[in-house]
Amino acid sequence: MEEKQEGQRQEQSTPSLDCVDDYERKARELLSPDNAQYIFSATETETTMTRNLLAFSKYALRRRVFQGIKEVDLSCSYFGGKIKSALPFFPSSINVAPLYQGAIFDILKISENFDIPIFVSHQVIDASIDLLSLPSHVPKTCPLVWQIYLKQNNIDTTLKQVAQAKKAGFKGLALTVDTEWGIKLQNKEEYKLLPSNFLNVTSKEVSRVKKASSLPLIVKGIMAYEDAELAIECGADGIVVSNHGGRTLDHGEASLDVLPEIVKRLKSKKKTRSAEIFFDGGIRRGTDILKALALGARGCLIGRPLFYGLTVARDKGAIAVMEILRDELARAAALTGVRRIESVNSSILRLTTTMINS
Ligand SMILES: Cc1cc2nc3c(=O)[nH]c(=O)nc-3n(C[C@H](O)[C@H](O)[C@H](O)COP(=O)(O)O)c2cc1C
């Protein structure tokens, strides 16, 4: 029997795949057991990951009419215009290397269809990839953000690269701070603990990275307002509210559930007010993006759905996933009376007791 190939091109045979869930189902058929565990699993009982997905259904969208909206302006600007984006969502830093060789370059090809930032995972950099040459692979309209993992043995090299990143063409840095105990993945009886040589990052390292470059610095992996405040006070320009897709702490809170409190606290103080707040965790629909933005996120990061797209049809699959999310978002925004996505607020939401597990 012919072996299933991850990332195989399916132009001829793919039945119509109309939503991220369709891509997920197809990816489950195609992935090897190892890669399926790598992508789909989360820690222990996977309660944190499940909470991420369910949290969106606590909010219903308030339908508006009489608005005459024919087009929605989805563009956004960050860090006083240093990073511009045609969409309020973009590829998260995901280590796509285990999927197939060169998968990162298929992620970078998203930039041929959308003028949006792309977060590049430090984990995809190996001996065959020159980190500082990556910006030359994308058009100037694609601001690359380098996601940094500090490890016990890479601090000096990484700080040197951070100092060169701006000249090389990167437009931002994201320091992931939530993997100090490694990534724990459950799979029925068996579990895997992925490399745990990540540094236990403290405010000292955040300040060191900030001092090494004038690029905007985003701290990724914040789930508590105290840590959000600390990150900004140490010099970070923004945060990603994220629990790493439920891959670190089990029985944790959903990212969406902590977002309003973090937004409220950062906005309430002069010294943290201008921080950019990004969000990820469980986004599978355009309506999920709309809800996160309405709760105060300024941009959303897409993780697992891009793995599904790559698995099904490589760069074409990843681009299709982005298009699906864009179209769903634009439709939901128009029908809730949102003309400009940057001006969305919580008036479009209603807390509901009718929970739908979709
Ligand atoms: C397979 C996989 C690999 C990931 N690799 C990284 C990584 O290299 N760096 C990082 O900061 N986050 C990484 N993440 C976390 C994502 O950036 C993001 O926070 C998470 O996927 C959001 O959850 P969701 O995909 O369920 O929406 C990874 C997540 C997954 C599922």
The ligand as an SDF file (V2000), in Angstrom:
LIG
                    3D

 31 33  0  0  0  0  0  0  0  0999 V2000
    3.1320   21.5020   17.5060 C   0  0  0  0  0  0  0  0  0  0  0  0
    3.3420   22.8610   18.1370 C   0  0  0  0  0  0  0  0  0  0  0  0
    4.5990   23.4450   18.0980 C   0  0  0  0  0  0  0  0  0  0  0  0
    4.7930   24.7020   18.6970 C   0  0  0  0  0  0  0  0  0  0  0  0
    6.0260   25.2950   18.6350 N   0  0  0  0  0  0  0  0  0  0  0  0
    6.2280   26.4930   19.2490 C   0  0  0  0  0  0  0  0  0  0  0  0
    7.4890   27.1390   19.1790 C   0  0  0  0  0  0  0  0  0  0  0  0
    8.4290   26.6480   18.5720 O   0  0  0  0  0  0  0  0  0  0  0  0
    7.6190   28.3410   19.8040 N   0  0  0  0  0  0  0  0  0  0  0  0
    6.5850   28.9360   20.4920 C   0  0  0  0  0  0  0  0  0  0  0  0
    6.7500   30.0340   21.0310 O   0  0  0  0  0  0  0  0  0  0  0  0
    5.3750   28.3490   20.5480 N   0  0  0  0  0  0  0  0  0  0  0  0
    5.1650   27.1530   19.9450 C   0  0  0  0  0  0  0  0  0  0  0  0
    3.9300   26.5710   19.9800 N   0  0  0  0  0  0  0  0  0  0  0  0
    2.8040   27.2860   20.6210 C   0  0  0  0  0  0  0  0  0  0  0  0
    2.0810   28.1680   19.5810 C   0  0  0  0  0  0  0  0  0  0  0  0
    2.8800   29.2540   19.1920 O   0  0  0  0  0  0  0  0  0  0  0  0
    0.7520   28.7090   20.1210 C   0  0  0  0  0  0  0  0  0  0  0  0
    0.9970   29.3640   21.3400 O   0  0  0  0  0  0  0  0  0  0  0  0
   -0.2940   27.5920   20.3230 C   0  0  0  0  0  0  0  0  0  0  0  0
   -0.2260   26.6980   19.2430 O   0  0  0  0  0  0  0  0  0  0  0  0
   -1.6990   28.1750   20.4220 C   0  0  0  0  0  0  0  0  0  0  0  0
   -2.6350   27.1570   20.6330 O   0  0  0  0  0  0  0  0  0  0  0  0
   -3.5520   26.5720   19.4360 P   0  0  0  0  0  0  0  0  0  0  0  0
   -2.6330   26.1330   18.3560 O   0  0  0  0  0  0  0  0  0  0  0  0
   -4.3030   25.4180   20.0430 O   0  0  0  0  0  0  0  0  0  0  0  0
   -4.4610   27.6880   18.9810 O   0  0  0  0  0  0  0  0  0  0  0  0
    3.7100   25.3330   19.3670 C   0  0  0  0  0  0  0  0  0  0  0  0
    2.4530   24.7300   19.3820 C   0  0  0  0  0  0  0  0  0  0  0  0
    2.2620   23.5000   18.7710 C   0  0  0  0  0  0  0  0  0  0  0  0
    0.8670   22.8860   18.7980 C   0  0  0  0  0  0  0  0  0  0  0  0
  1  2  1  0
  2  3  1  0
  2 30  2  0
  3  4  2  0
  4  5  1  0
  4 28  1  0
  5  6  2  0
  6  7  1  0
  6 13  1  0
  7  8  2  0
  7  9  1  0
  9 10  1  0
 10 11  2  0
 10 12  1  0
 12 13  2  0
 13 14  1  0
 14 15  1  0
 14 28  1  0
 15 16  1  0
 16 17  1  0
 16 18  1  0
 18 19  1  0
 18 20  1  0
 20 21  1  0
 20 22  1  0
 22 23  1  0
 23 24  1  0
 24 25  2  0
 24 26  1  0
 24 27  1  0
 28 29  2  0
 29 30  1  0
 30 31  1  0
M  END
$$$$
